[in-house]
Amino acid sequence: MSQMLSKLSSLMNSLKARLIISALLLILILLPLIGFTLNDAFKQQVSTSAKNELKAYLYSILAVTEVDKGQLMMPAALAENQFNVIQSGLFALISTPINDTHSSDVIWQSNSFLGLLLPTSLPQPELGKSKFKQIELEGKPHIIYSYSVSFERKTLSKDGLSVENIAFPLTVHIIKDQLDYQAQIDLFSQHLWSWLLILMVFLILVQLAWLLWTLKPLAQFKRELKLIEQGKAMQIKARYPNELQAVAQQLNTLLNTEQRQRTRYRNALSDLAHSLKTPLAVIQSQKDLSKSSFDQTAIISRIISHQLKRAQTAAGASWHLGVNVMSVSDKLVRTLPKIYREPQIEITSNVDKQCIFKGDEADLTEILGNVLDNACKAAKRRVHLTVCMAGSRLTIDIEDDGPGVSPALESEIFERGMRADSYQQGNGIGLAIVRDLVDSYQGQLSVSRSEALGGAKFSLNFSESQLV
């Protein structure tokens, strides 16, 4: 769960992911809302149209309805032929309310209603008003439009001297099968959602293409930064939109300034080292110099060498640098056997061509050179170098077939001036320099027993986040 949340958080930190997700959410939310709105509006339109149609049929029924002497008089056949065809799907009923109840009694039905059961309840709107609703007839959905009217008939009063108007209330019901209207709604919904789906896919493709085109300069910018980190380029050269061009120019200025300052800094340190070593060499050459004084000057010389090497490292300011490990290791593998001839040391290597050390070439040379040099001093015949990438981690292993490093000295061997019994040469400053350089790149340095050769195995690990 935590890993999933971590991946989601990493994804949301991407500008491209944010834009794509926001565009997709806009499309996936807005278009369905439009679809529901249009579908509902069409349903309302169909309902209104059906109501108007039934109202027209109702007026045609009222036009031929007559009441004579308290009796409803209806023609045998109606003008609308669907009322005359049995179970045509269009029906007309006339009901009259039952006294002191809310129910009604059907007193007439069209020929089309023959063979059907009367509804259990019919709408009874107030006089002069109408109702439009859905009902079930024979288990099928129908729509009904009901309108209440009142016919009056004149009769003589009991005394025979006056005329009384007696109301004859009626409710006309027009019922129509809903299948036609539902078919219209279903057909419209099918076409609407089909076209909305096509439009959604089209808009998603257009949005993705537009976003990729818009973010293309950022992808190019990232590629150029990657080339600079790998040491394959020194500046950002492509032309970018105005918003990015200013950033590119500032980065180029920063790269040039940092490179010039580092060059001047190293030159000044080299001059300082030369100016300090010469007086020390003169002092050490004095014949009357005591042993304790000679030892102290030697210590001063080692300290100066160590601190100058440490100060010259480009770590922390070399995020933009990169060097191919094989280009450095091949030179060392060819050179060191020429130095160690007694006994003859065989140096083999297995270096991945794609391995990149995101740092300074001089620092990598110093690291590999010192560790390989110490391995050659300890080895009997063989030294093996392995360099590989495991994900974003650069791993360097240097093994020899010498006596190895005792567990008691594994932590002390990297101290300045400390030398294991395996090494008969050197002043013990090389591995201390390596430790300081690895620490400056926030890497890891360890020593163990080599399973393949039986001697010491020095392992260096650098992760991409540490090297940047």
C-alpha positions as CSV (number, residue, x, y, z in Angstrom):
1,M,0.0,0.0,0.0
2,S,2.8,2.4,0.9
3,Q,4.6,1.6,-2.3
4,M,1.5,2.3,-4.3
5,L,1.0,5.6,-2.5
6,S,4.7,6.4,-3.2
7,K,4.2,5.7,-6.9
8,L,1.0,7.8,-7.0
9,S,2.8,10.7,-5.3
10,S,5.7,10.4,-7.7
11,L,3.3,10.4,-10.6
12,M,1.5,13.5,-9.4
13,N,4.8,15.3,-9.2
14,S,5.0,15.1,-13.0
15,L,3.7,18.1,-14.9
16,K,2.8,15.9,-17.9
17,A,0.8,13.5,-15.7
18,R,-1.0,16.4,-14.0
19,L,-2.0,18.0,-17.3
20,I,-3.1,14.6,-18.8
21,I,-5.1,13.6,-15.8
22,S,-6.8,17.0,-15.6
23,A,-7.7,16.9,-19.3
24,L,-9.0,13.4,-19.0
25,L,-11.1,14.3,-16.0
26,L,-12.5,17.3,-17.8
27,I,-13.5,15.2,-20.7
28,L,-14.8,12.2,-18.7
29,I,-16.9,14.4,-16.4
30,L,-18.1,17.2,-18.8
31,L,-19.2,15.0,-21.7
32,P,-21.3,12.6,-19.6
33,L,-22.9,15.6,-17.9
34,I,-23.8,17.0,-21.3
35,G,-25.1,13.6,-22.3
36,F,-27.4,13.3,-19.3
37,T,-28.6,16.9,-19.8
38,L,-29.4,16.3,-23.5
39,N,-31.1,13.0,-22.8
40,D,-33.3,14.5,-20.0
41,A,-34.2,17.4,-22.2
42,F,-35.2,15.0,-25.0
43,K,-37.3,13.0,-22.6
44,Q,-39.1,16.2,-21.5
45,Q,-39.6,17.2,-25.2
46,V,-41.0,13.7,-26.0
47,S,-43.3,13.9,-22.9
48,T,-44.6,17.4,-23.9
49,S,-45.1,16.2,-27.5
50,A,-47.0,13.1,-26.3
51,K,-49.1,15.3,-23.9
52,N,-50.0,17.7,-26.8
53,E,-50.9,14.7,-29.0
54,L,-53.2,13.2,-26.4
55,K,-54.8,16.6,-25.8
56,A,-55.6,16.9,-29.5
57,Y,-57.3,13.5,-29.4
58,L,-59.2,14.5,-26.3
59,Y,-60.6,17.7,-28.0
60,S,-61.7,15.5,-30.9
61,I,-63.6,13.3,-28.5
62,L,-65.2,16.3,-26.7
63,A,-66.3,17.7,-30.0
64,V,-68.6,14.7,-30.6
65,T,-69.7,14.2,-27.0
66,E,-73.3,15.0,-26.2
67,V,-75.6,14.6,-23.2
68,D,-79.4,14.3,-23.7
69,K,-81.8,13.9,-20.9
70,G,-79.1,12.7,-18.5
71,Q,-77.7,10.2,-21.0
72,L,-74.3,10.3,-22.7
73,M,-74.6,10.2,-26.5
74,M,-71.6,9.1,-28.5
75,P,-71.3,8.3,-32.2
76,A,-70.8,4.7,-33.3
77,A,-67.5,5.5,-35.1
78,L,-65.0,8.3,-34.4
79,A,-63.1,10.4,-36.9
80,E,-59.7,9.0,-35.7
81,N,-59.7,5.5,-37.0
82,Q,-57.4,4.2,-34.3
83,F,-60.3,4.5,-31.8
84,N,-62.3,2.2,-34.0
85,V,-59.7,-0.6,-34.4
86,I,-59.7,-3.1,-31.6
87,Q,-56.6,-2.9,-29.4
88,S,-54.9,-0.4,-31.8
89,G,-52.9,1.1,-28.9
90,L,-55.0,4.3,-28.7
91,F,-58.0,4.2,-26.4
92,A,-60.7,6.6,-25.2
93,L,-62.7,6.3,-22.0
94,I,-65.4,8.5,-20.4
95,S,-66.1,8.2,-16.7
96,T,-68.3,10.0,-14.2
97,P,-67.6,10.4,-10.5
98,I,-69.5,8.3,-8.0
99,N,-71.3,10.4,-5.4
100,D,-69.3,11.1,-2.2
101,T,-66.4,8.9,-3.3
102,H,-63.0,9.5,-5.0
103,S,-63.7,6.7,-7.5
104,S,-65.4,6.9,-10.9
105,D,-67.6,4.7,-13.1
106,V,-66.7,4.2,-16.8
107,I,-69.8,5.0,-18.8
108,W,-68.3,4.8,-22.3
109,Q,-65.2,3.3,-24.0
110,S,-64.0,3.4,-27.6
111,N,-64.1,0.3,-29.8
112,S,-60.3,0.0,-29.6
113,F,-60.6,-0.8,-25.9
114,L,-62.7,-3.9,-26.4
115,G,-61.2,-7.1,-24.8
116,L,-59.1,-5.2,-22.3
117,L,-59.6,-4.9,-18.6
118,L,-60.5,-1.5,-17.2
119,P,-57.8,0.1,-15.0
120,T,-58.3,-0.2,-11.3
121,S,-58.2,3.6,-10.8
122,L,-58.4,6.4,-13.2
123,P,-57.3,10.0,-12.6
124,Q,-60.0,12.4,-11.5
125,P,-58.8,16.0,-12.0
126,E,-60.8,18.9,-10.7
127,L,-63.4,20.4,-13.0
128,G,-61.7,22.3,-15.9
129,K,-58.3,20.8,-15.1
130,S,-56.2,18.0,-16.6
131,K,-53.7,15.3,-15.5
132,F,-51.0,13.6,-17.5
133,K,-49.3,10.5,-16.0
134,Q,-48.2,7.0,-16.7
135,I,-50.3,3.9,-15.9
136,E,-50.1,0.2,-16.6
137,L,-52.6,-1.5,-18.8
138,E,-52.5,-5.3,-19.1
139,G,-49.0,-5.1,-17.6
140,K,-47.7,-2.8,-20.2
141,P,-46.7,0.9,-19.8
142,H,-49.1,3.5,-21.1
143,I,-49.6,7.2,-20.8
144,I,-53.0,8.8,-20.0
145,Y,-54.3,12.3,-20.4
146,S,-57.5,13.1,-18.4
147,Y,-59.6,16.2,-18.5
148,S,-62.7,16.9,-16.4
149,V,-65.7,18.8,-17.9
150,S,-69.4,19.3,-17.0
151,F,-72.4,19.2,-19.2
152,E,-75.6,21.0,-18.0
153,R,-79.2,20.0,-18.9
154,K,-82.3,22.0,-18.2
155,T,-85.3,20.5,-16.4
156,L,-88.6,22.0,-15.1
157,S,-88.8,22.4,-11.3
158,K,-91.4,20.4,-9.3
159,D,-93.8,23.3,-9.4
160,G,-93.5,23.5,-13.2
161,L,-92.9,27.2,-13.1
162,S,-89.1,27.4,-13.3
163,V,-86.2,25.8,-15.2
164,E,-83.4,24.1,-13.3
165,N,-79.8,23.5,-14.6
166,I,-78.5,20.1,-13.6
167,A,-74.8,19.5,-13.9
168,F,-73.5,16.3,-15.7
169,P,-69.8,16.0,-14.8
170,L,-67.6,13.8,-17.1
171,T,-63.9,13.0,-17.3
172,V,-62.5,12.1,-20.7
173,H,-59.4,9.8,-20.7
174,I,-57.1,9.3,-23.7
175,I,-54.8,6.4,-23.3
176,K,-51.9,5.5,-25.6
177,D,-49.3,2.8,-25.7
178,Q,-46.0,4.2,-24.5
179,L,-43.9,1.9,-26.6
180,D,-43.7,4.4,-29.5
181,Y,-42.4,7.1,-27.2
182,Q,-40.0,4.8,-25.4
183,A,-38.7,3.6,-28.7
184,Q,-38.0,7.3,-29.7
185,I,-36.2,7.9,-26.4
186,D,-34.2,4.7,-26.6
187,L,-33.1,5.4,-30.2
188,F,-32.1,8.9,-29.3
189,S,-30.2,7.7,-26.2
190,Q,-28.4,5.1,-28.3
191,H,-27.3,7.6,-30.9
192,L,-26.5,10.3,-28.3
193,W,-24.2,8.0,-26.3
194,S,-22.6,6.5,-29.3
195,W,-21.7,9.9,-30.7
196,L,-20.6,11.1,-27.3
197,L,-18.4,8.1,-26.9
198,I,-16.8,8.7,-30.4
199,L,-16.5,12.4,-29.5
200,M,-14.9,11.5,-26.1
201,V,-12.3,9.2,-27.8
202,F,-11.6,11.9,-30.4
203,L,-11.2,14.6,-27.8
204,I,-8.9,12.4,-25.7
205,L,-6.7,11.7,-28.7
206,V,-6.7,15.4,-29.6
207,Q,-5.9,16.4,-26.0
208,L,-3.1,13.9,-25.8
209,A,-1.6,15.1,-29.1
210,W,-2.0,18.7,-28.0
211,L,-0.4,18.0,-24.6
212,L,2.5,16.1,-26.2
213,W,3.1,18.9,-28.6
214,T,2.9,21.5,-25.9
215,L,5.2,19.6,-23.6
216,K,7.7,18.6,-26.4
217,P,10.1,21.5,-25.5
218,L,10.2,20.2,-21.9
219,A,11.1,16.7,-23.1
220,Q,13.8,18.1,-25.3
221,F,15.0,20.2,-22.3
222,K,15.2,17.1,-20.2
223,R,17.1,15.2,-22.8
224,E,19.7,18.0,-23.1
225,L,20.2,18.0,-19.4
226,K,20.6,14.3,-19.4
227,L,23.4,14.6,-22.1
228,I,25.1,17.3,-20.0
229,E,24.9,15.0,-16.9
230,Q,26.5,12.2,-18.9
231,G,29.3,14.4,-20.1
232,K,28.2,14.2,-23.8
233,A,27.4,17.9,-24.0
234,M,28.6,21.1,-22.2
235,Q,25.7,23.5,-23.0
236,I,22.0,23.6,-23.8
237,K,21.9,24.4,-27.6
238,A,18.3,24.0,-28.8
239,R,15.9,26.9,-29.2
240,Y,13.0,26.9,-26.8
241,P,9.8,28.9,-26.3
242,N,10.3,32.3,-24.5
243,E,9.3,30.9,-21.1
244,L,12.1,28.2,-21.3
245,Q,14.7,30.1,-23.3
246,A,15.5,32.4,-20.4
247,V,16.0,29.4,-18.1
248,A,18.3,27.7,-20.7
249,Q,20.4,30.9,-21.0
250,Q,20.8,31.1,-17.3
251,L,21.8,27.5,-17.0
252,N,24.4,27.9,-19.8
253,T,25.8,30.9,-17.9
254,L,25.9,28.9,-14.7
255,L,27.6,26.0,-16.4
256,N,30.3,28.2,-18.0
257,T,30.9,30.1,-14.7
258,E,31.1,26.9,-12.7
259,Q,33.5,25.3,-15.1
260,R,35.8,28.3,-15.2
261,Q,35.8,28.7,-11.5
262,R,36.6,25.0,-11.0
263,T,39.5,25.2,-13.5
264,R,40.9,28.3,-11.7
265,Y,40.5,26.7,-8.4
266,R,42.4,23.5,-9.4
267,N,45.1,25.5,-11.0
268,A,45.6,27.6,-7.9
269,L,45.7,24.4,-5.7
270,S,48.2,22.8,-8.0
271,D,50.4,25.9,-7.7
272,L,50.0,25.8,-4.0
273,A,51.0,22.1,-3.8
274,H,54.1,22.8,-6.0
275,S,55.1,25.8,-3.9
276,L,54.8,23.8,-0.6
277,K,56.4,20.6,-1.7
278,T,59.6,22.3,-2.9
279,P,60.5,23.8,0.5
280,L,59.6,20.5,2.2
281,A,61.9,18.6,-0.2
282,V,64.7,21.1,0.6
283,I,64.2,20.6,4.3
284,Q,64.2,16.8,4.0
285,S,67.4,16.9,1.9
286,Q,69.4,18.4,4.8
287,K,72.0,16.0,6.0
288,D,72.0,17.2,9.6
289,L,68.2,16.8,9.9
290,S,67.2,14.6,12.8
291,K,65.0,11.5,12.3
292,S,62.1,13.0,14.3
293,S,62.2,16.2,12.2
294,F,62.4,14.1,9.0
295,D,59.3,12.1,10.1
296,Q,57.4,15.3,11.0
297,T,58.1,16.8,7.5
298,A,57.0,13.5,5.9
299,I,53.7,13.8,7.9
300,I,53.3,17.4,6.8
301,S,53.9,16.3,3.2
302,R,51.2,13.6,3.5
303,I,48.7,15.9,5.1
304,I,49.3,18.5,2.4
305,S,48.8,15.9,-0.4
306,H,45.7,14.5,1.3
307,Q,44.0,17.9,1.9
308,L,44.8,19.2,-1.6
309,K,43.4,16.0,-3.2
310,R,40.4,16.4,-1.0
311,A,39.9,20.0,-1.9
312,Q,40.2,19.4,-5.6
313,T,37.3,17.0,-5.8
314,A,34.4,18.2,-8.0
315,A,31.7,16.5,-6.0
316,G,28.9,18.7,-4.9
317,A,29.5,21.0,-7.9
318,S,29.5,18.4,-10.6
319,W,25.8,17.5,-11.0
320,H,26.1,18.4,-14.7
321,L,29.2,16.2,-15.3
322,G,29.4,12.6,-16.5
323,V,32.1,10.3,-17.6
324,N,32.0,6.8,-19.1
325,V,33.6,4.4,-16.7
326,M,35.2,2.2,-19.4
327,S,37.1,5.1,-20.9
328,V,38.9,5.6,-17.5
329,S,39.2,2.0,-16.4
330,D,40.7,0.8,-19.7
331,K,43.6,3.3,-19.4
332,L,44.3,2.1,-15.8
333,V,44.1,-1.6,-16.8
334,R,46.6,-1.1,-19.6
335,T,49.0,1.1,-17.5
336,L,49.3,-0.6,-14.1
337,P,50.7,-4.0,-15.4
338,K,53.6,-2.1,-16.9
339,I,54.4,-0.7,-13.4
340,Y,54.1,-4.0,-11.5
341,R,56.4,-6.4,-13.3
342,E,57.9,-8.2,-10.3
343,P,55.8,-10.2,-9.9
344,Q,53.8,-9.7,-13.1
345,I,50.2,-8.8,-12.3
346,E,47.4,-9.7,-14.6
347,I,44.5,-7.3,-14.5
348,T,41.2,-8.4,-16.0
349,S,38.1,-6.3,-16.2
350,N,34.4,-6.8,-16.9
351,V,33.0,-3.2,-17.4
352,D,29.5,-2.4,-18.8
353,K,29.9,0.0,-21.7
354,Q,26.8,1.9,-20.6
355,C,28.0,2.7,-17.1
356,I,28.3,6.4,-16.4
357,F,29.9,8.0,-13.3
358,K,28.0,11.2,-12.8
359,G,31.0,13.1,-11.5
360,D,34.4,14.4,-12.5
361,E,36.8,12.3,-14.6
362,A,39.8,13.3,-12.4
363,D,37.8,12.1,-9.3
364,L,36.9,8.8,-10.9
365,T,40.6,8.3,-12.0
366,E,41.8,9.0,-8.5
367,I,39.3,6.5,-7.0
368,L,39.9,3.7,-9.4
369,G,43.6,4.4,-9.6
370,N,44.2,4.2,-5.9
371,V,42.1,1.1,-5.3
372,L,43.6,-0.7,-8.3
373,D,47.1,0.3,-7.2
374,N,46.6,-1.0,-3.7
375,A,45.1,-4.2,-5.2
376,C,48.2,-4.7,-7.4
377,K,50.5,-4.2,-4.3
378,A,48.6,-6.9,-2.4
379,A,48.0,-9.3,-5.3
380,K,50.1,-12.4,-6.1
381,R,49.2,-12.7,-9.7
382,R,45.6,-11.5,-10.4
383,V,43.4,-8.5,-10.0
384,H,39.8,-8.3,-11.4
385,L,37.7,-5.2,-11.9
386,T,33.9,-5.4,-12.3
387,V,31.7,-2.4,-13.1
388,C,27.9,-2.7,-13.6
389,M,24.6,-0.8,-13.2
390,A,21.8,-2.2,-11.1
391,G,18.8,0.0,-11.7
392,S,20.1,3.5,-10.8
393,R,23.0,2.2,-8.8
394,L,26.6,2.1,-10.1
395,T,28.6,-0.7,-8.5
396,I,32.4,-1.1,-8.8
397,D,34.1,-4.2,-7.4
398,I,37.9,-4.6,-7.3
399,E,39.3,-8.0,-6.2
400,D,42.7,-9.5,-5.8
401,D,44.3,-12.9,-5.0
402,G,46.4,-11.6,-2.2
403,P,46.2,-12.4,1.5
404,G,43.2,-10.1,2.0
405,V,42.4,-7.7,4.8
406,S,41.9,-9.0,8.3
407,P,38.5,-8.3,9.8
408,A,40.2,-6.2,12.5
409,L,41.7,-3.9,9.9
410,E,38.6,-3.6,7.6
411,S,37.4,-0.4,9.3
412,E,40.9,1.0,10.0
413,I,42.4,0.6,6.6
414,F,40.7,3.7,5.3
415,E,42.2,5.9,8.0
416,R,44.9,8.4,6.9
417,G,48.4,6.9,7.3
418,M,47.1,3.5,8.0
419,R,48.5,0.6,5.9
420,A,47.6,-3.1,6.1
421,D,50.3,-5.7,6.3
422,S,49.4,-6.8,2.8
423,Y,50.8,-3.6,1.4
424,Q,54.6,-3.3,1.5
425,Q,54.7,0.0,-0.4
426,G,53.0,3.4,-0.1
427,N,52.4,5.8,2.8
428,G,48.8,4.8,3.5
429,I,47.2,7.9,2.1
430,G,45.7,6.4,-1.0
431,L,42.7,4.7,0.5
432,A,42.0,7.7,2.8
433,I,41.8,9.8,-0.4
434,V,39.4,7.2,-1.9
435,R,37.2,7.3,1.2
436,D,37.0,11.1,1.2
437,L,36.2,11.1,-2.5
438,V,33.5,8.5,-2.1
439,D,32.0,10.3,0.9
440,S,32.0,13.6,-1.1
441,Y,29.8,11.8,-3.7
442,Q,27.7,10.3,-0.8
443,G,28.7,6.8,-2.0
444,Q,29.5,3.7,0.0
445,L,32.9,2.0,0.3
446,S,33.5,-1.3,1.9
447,V,36.1,-4.1,2.0
448,S,35.4,-7.9,2.3
449,R,36.8,-11.2,1.3
450,S,36.7,-12.1,-2.4
451,E,35.0,-15.4,-3.0
452,A,36.4,-15.7,-6.6
453,L,40.1,-14.9,-6.0
454,G,40.4,-15.3,-2.2
455,G,42.0,-12.0,-1.5
456,A,40.4,-8.6,-0.7
457,K,37.3,-7.2,-2.4
458,F,36.8,-3.5,-2.4
459,S,33.2,-2.5,-3.2
460,L,32.1,1.0,-4.2
461,N,28.4,1.9,-4.7
462,F,26.9,5.2,-6.0
463,S,23.2,5.8,-6.5
464,E,21.9,8.1,-9.2
465,S,20.4,10.4,-6.5
466,Q,23.8,10.6,-4.8
467,L,25.7,11.4,-7.9
468,V,23.5,14.1,-9.1
